[in-house]
Amino acid sequence: MGASIEVISGMLANISDSSNIPLLKFFQVLQTLGMFILPPLVMAIFLDDKPVQFLRLDIKPSWMMIGIVSLIILAGGPVIEWVSLVNQHLVLPSWMSSIEEWMRNSENQANKITEAFLTTKSIGGLVGNIFIVAVLPAIGEELLFRGLIQKLIKNMTGNSHWAIWITAALFSALHLQFFGFLPRMLLGALFGYLLEWTGTLWLPIIAHFINNAAGVIIFYVTGTGLEPDKTDAPIFGDSTFLYAVFSGIVLWFLLRYLRSKRITLKISQ
């Protein structure tokens, strides 16, 4: 007899039992396939007789473009970290203190689940985590948000900037983590402009993969790398801010170069 929904839910909630983690990962894969990968593929087939072109997967990026995008993600790391610090300092009005407490507790619980999810001492476990946390979300979330939603919003508004930022806000809101909303929205906007400036969804997918894979690898090596509570850390005047300023300058030049070049990419045959 199969397990009931209540039993399965209890197993997923009990992250202290390591034997439940494989089931958690299995459902994570199913969720990514069912919510992010299949819907945009089906929609593209119904909306256009050339679904690959509709999703902007028909253009193969050059190695130089992949290298530039990799540098952009690396340069953006300290900037995103500082924006995350700013986000964690945001507080709700006093009359919403109970909601803020609930959001902080929810975020702490999400970090505990992520930590249990990523904890492994084997190379095979690391590869599996990269596949589940980096490969699948990079493909699925970019297909849904940049490939489909951003395109539809741009068609409705006629404005690429509106489409990019609205999509980025939706992308961040879906993660249901208030104290990580701003950095995720900024990342979503970055992925959106990569698509807008290069014309290929492969570059946002690659950028998304690099960002997620870096977090998985850092956690594997150091045992840290999630988003701890930084409300006691200063926003200005410490090394985090200085790194963010320097990285922001580098990031600005890289993005300006990418936008000005708008290198023509050949359509793969």
C-alpha positions as CSV (number, residue, x, y, z in Angstrom):
1,M,0.0,0.0,0.0
2,G,1.4,3.4,-0.9
3,A,2.1,6.1,1.6
4,S,-0.6,8.7,2.3
5,I,-0.2,12.4,1.6
6,E,-0.1,13.0,5.3
7,V,2.8,10.5,5.8
8,I,4.7,12.0,2.8
9,S,4.2,15.6,4.1
10,G,5.5,14.5,7.5
11,M,8.5,13.0,6.0
12,L,9.3,16.1,4.0
13,A,8.8,18.3,7.0
14,N,11.2,16.2,9.1
15,I,14.5,17.4,7.7
16,S,16.4,16.2,10.8
17,D,16.1,12.7,9.5
18,S,18.6,12.4,6.6
19,S,16.7,9.5,5.1
20,N,14.0,11.9,4.1
21,I,16.3,14.1,2.0
22,P,16.3,11.9,-1.1
23,L,12.5,12.1,-1.1
24,L,12.7,15.9,-0.8
25,K,15.1,16.0,-3.7
26,F,12.8,13.8,-5.8
27,F,9.8,16.1,-5.2
28,Q,12.1,19.1,-6.0
29,V,12.9,17.6,-9.4
30,L,9.2,16.9,-10.1
31,Q,8.3,20.5,-9.1
32,T,10.9,22.0,-11.4
33,L,9.7,19.8,-14.3
34,G,6.0,20.4,-13.7
35,M,6.0,24.1,-12.8
36,F,8.9,25.5,-14.8
37,I,10.1,23.4,-17.7
38,L,6.9,21.8,-19.2
39,P,4.5,24.8,-19.1
40,P,6.6,27.2,-21.2
41,L,7.5,24.4,-23.6
42,V,3.8,23.6,-24.1
43,M,2.8,27.3,-24.3
44,A,5.4,27.9,-26.9
45,I,4.1,25.1,-29.0
46,F,0.6,26.4,-28.8
47,L,1.5,30.1,-29.4
48,D,4.0,29.8,-32.2
49,D,4.7,27.3,-35.0
50,K,8.4,27.8,-34.3
51,P,8.6,27.2,-30.5
52,V,12.4,27.1,-30.3
53,Q,12.6,30.5,-32.0
54,F,9.7,31.8,-29.8
55,L,11.7,31.0,-26.7
56,R,14.8,32.4,-28.3
57,L,16.7,29.2,-28.0
58,D,17.7,29.1,-31.7
59,I,20.8,31.3,-31.3
60,K,24.0,29.7,-30.1
61,P,26.2,32.1,-28.1
62,S,29.9,32.3,-28.8
63,W,32.6,31.3,-26.3
64,M,33.5,35.0,-25.9
65,M,30.0,35.9,-24.9
66,I,29.9,33.0,-22.5
67,G,33.1,34.3,-21.0
68,I,31.8,37.8,-20.7
69,V,28.6,36.6,-19.0
70,S,30.7,34.5,-16.6
71,L,32.7,37.6,-15.6
72,I,29.5,39.6,-15.2
73,I,28.1,37.0,-12.7
74,L,31.4,36.9,-10.8
75,A,31.7,40.7,-10.7
76,G,28.1,40.9,-9.5
77,G,28.6,38.7,-6.5
78,P,29.7,41.3,-4.0
79,V,27.0,43.7,-5.3
80,I,24.3,41.1,-4.7
81,E,25.7,40.4,-1.3
82,W,25.5,44.0,-0.3
83,V,22.0,44.4,-1.6
84,S,21.1,41.3,0.4
85,L,22.5,43.1,3.5
86,V,20.4,46.1,2.8
87,N,17.3,44.0,2.3
88,Q,17.9,42.3,5.7
89,H,18.0,45.7,7.4
90,L,14.5,46.5,6.1
91,V,11.9,46.4,8.8
92,L,8.1,46.6,8.6
93,P,6.1,49.2,10.6
94,S,5.6,48.3,14.3
95,W,2.0,47.3,13.8
96,M,3.2,44.6,11.4
97,S,5.8,43.2,13.8
98,S,4.0,39.9,14.0
99,I,4.1,39.5,10.2
100,E,7.8,40.5,10.2
101,E,8.6,37.9,12.9
102,W,6.7,35.2,10.8
103,M,8.6,36.1,7.7
104,R,12.0,35.9,9.5
105,N,11.0,32.6,11.0
106,S,9.9,31.3,7.6
107,E,13.2,32.4,6.1
108,N,15.2,30.7,8.8
109,Q,13.3,27.5,8.3
110,A,13.9,27.8,4.5
111,N,17.6,28.1,5.2
112,K,17.6,25.0,7.4
113,I,15.8,23.0,4.7
114,T,18.3,24.3,2.1
115,E,21.2,23.4,4.4
116,A,19.9,19.9,4.9
117,F,19.3,19.6,1.2
118,L,22.9,20.6,0.3
119,T,24.8,18.8,3.0
120,T,26.9,16.0,1.5
121,K,30.5,14.8,1.8
122,S,30.7,12.9,-1.5
123,I,31.5,14.1,-5.0
124,G,28.4,12.2,-6.3
125,G,26.3,14.1,-3.9
126,L,27.8,17.4,-5.0
127,V,27.1,16.6,-8.7
128,G,23.6,15.6,-7.8
129,N,23.0,18.9,-5.9
130,I,24.4,20.9,-8.8
131,F,22.0,19.2,-11.2
132,I,19.0,19.7,-8.9
133,V,19.8,23.2,-7.6
134,A,21.7,24.7,-10.6
135,V,21.0,22.9,-13.9
136,L,17.3,22.3,-13.6
137,P,16.3,25.7,-12.1
138,A,18.5,27.5,-14.6
139,I,16.7,25.9,-17.5
140,G,13.3,25.9,-16.0
141,E,13.1,29.3,-14.4
142,E,14.7,31.0,-17.4
143,L,12.3,29.2,-19.8
144,L,9.3,30.3,-17.7
145,F,10.3,33.9,-16.7
146,R,12.6,35.2,-19.4
147,G,11.6,32.9,-22.2
148,L,7.8,33.2,-21.8
149,I,6.6,35.7,-19.2
150,Q,9.1,38.5,-20.1
151,K,8.2,38.0,-23.8
152,L,4.4,38.2,-23.2
153,I,4.7,41.3,-20.9
154,K,6.9,43.0,-23.5
155,N,4.3,42.2,-26.2
156,M,1.5,43.7,-24.0
157,T,3.4,46.8,-22.8
158,G,5.6,47.5,-25.8
159,N,8.4,48.3,-23.3
160,S,11.4,46.0,-22.7
161,H,12.3,47.7,-19.4
162,W,8.9,47.3,-18.0
163,A,8.9,43.7,-19.1
164,I,12.3,43.0,-17.6
165,W,11.6,44.5,-14.2
166,I,8.0,43.2,-13.8
167,T,9.3,39.7,-14.7
168,A,12.2,40.1,-12.2
169,A,9.8,41.1,-9.4
170,L,7.6,38.1,-10.2
171,F,10.7,35.9,-10.3
172,S,11.8,37.1,-6.9
173,A,8.3,36.9,-5.3
174,L,7.9,33.3,-6.3
175,H,10.7,32.4,-3.9
176,L,8.6,33.6,-1.0
177,Q,11.6,35.1,0.9
178,F,11.0,38.7,1.8
179,F,14.5,39.3,3.2
180,G,16.0,38.1,-0.1
181,F,13.6,39.8,-2.4
182,L,15.8,42.7,-3.6
183,P,18.9,40.7,-4.5
184,R,16.8,38.1,-6.4
185,M,14.9,40.8,-8.2
186,L,18.2,42.4,-9.2
187,L,19.5,39.0,-10.4
188,G,16.3,38.5,-12.4
189,A,16.7,41.9,-14.0
190,L,20.3,41.1,-14.9
191,F,19.1,37.9,-16.6
192,G,16.4,39.8,-18.4
193,Y,18.8,42.4,-19.8
194,L,21.2,39.6,-20.9
195,L,18.4,38.2,-23.0
196,E,17.3,41.6,-24.3
197,W,20.8,42.6,-25.3
198,T,22.0,39.4,-26.8
199,G,18.8,37.8,-28.2
200,T,19.5,34.4,-26.9
201,L,18.0,32.7,-23.8
202,W,21.1,30.5,-23.5
203,L,23.1,33.3,-21.9
204,P,20.6,33.9,-19.0
205,I,20.5,30.1,-18.5
206,I,24.3,30.0,-18.3
207,A,24.4,33.0,-16.0
208,H,21.7,31.5,-13.8
209,F,23.6,28.2,-13.7
210,I,26.9,29.8,-12.7
211,N,25.2,31.8,-9.9
212,N,23.4,28.7,-8.4
213,A,26.3,26.3,-8.9
214,A,28.7,28.7,-7.2
215,G,26.5,28.7,-4.1
216,V,26.3,24.9,-4.1
217,I,30.1,24.5,-4.5
218,I,30.9,27.1,-1.8
219,F,28.6,25.4,0.6
220,Y,30.2,22.0,-0.2
221,V,33.7,23.4,0.5
222,T,33.0,25.6,3.5
223,G,29.8,24.4,5.0
224,T,28.5,28.0,4.7
225,G,27.3,30.3,2.0
226,L,23.5,30.5,2.7
227,E,22.0,33.8,3.7
228,P,22.6,34.2,7.5
229,D,21.0,36.9,9.5
230,K,23.1,40.0,8.9
231,T,20.9,42.6,10.6
232,D,23.8,43.5,13.0
233,A,26.3,44.1,10.2
234,P,26.7,47.7,9.1
235,I,25.5,48.7,5.6
236,F,28.2,51.2,5.0
237,G,31.8,51.5,6.0
238,D,33.0,47.9,6.1
239,S,34.6,45.6,3.6
240,T,31.3,44.3,2.2
241,F,30.4,47.8,1.0
242,L,33.9,48.5,-0.4
243,Y,33.9,45.2,-2.3
244,A,30.5,46.1,-3.6
245,V,31.6,49.5,-4.8
246,F,34.7,48.1,-6.6
247,S,32.7,45.2,-8.1
248,G,29.9,47.5,-9.1
249,I,32.3,49.6,-11.1
250,V,33.7,46.5,-12.9
251,L,30.2,45.2,-13.4
252,W,29.1,48.6,-15.0
253,F,32.0,48.5,-17.5
254,L,31.2,44.8,-18.4
255,L,27.5,45.6,-18.9
256,R,28.3,48.7,-20.9
257,Y,30.6,46.7,-23.1
258,L,28.0,44.0,-23.6
259,R,25.3,46.5,-24.4
260,S,27.4,48.6,-26.8
261,K,28.8,45.7,-28.7
262,R,25.5,43.7,-29.1
263,I,27.6,41.1,-30.8
264,T,25.8,39.4,-33.6
265,L,25.3,35.8,-32.8
266,K,24.9,33.2,-35.6
267,I,21.7,31.2,-35.6
268,S,22.7,27.5,-35.1
269,Q,21.7,25.3,-37.9
